């Protein structure tokens, strides 16, 4: 059992992390989940700059799928797109349209 845990620790931690994010989202702690997405969106903006919305979106989705593959056992691509759009709208409302 210990060997299984040590061999699969990254997967176990990823499943726990994703489960926590989904549970928090479901019980209304959307701000915590959005803060994780916010960092991904900020990183994509820093990497690609303005005028590259589709590239940034695809990059954020790719990062999320790479880092949290089990998330998609719980949510659809459409839900993730909505979450990302919510974060982008939050950034625009807080920093202005040019942000």
Secondary structure, 3 states (H helix, E strand, C coil): CHHHHHHCHHHHHHHHHHHHHHHHHHCCCHHHHHHHHHHHHHHHHHHHCCCCHHHHHHHHHHHHHHHCHHHHHCCCHHHHHHHHHHHHHHHHHHHCCCC
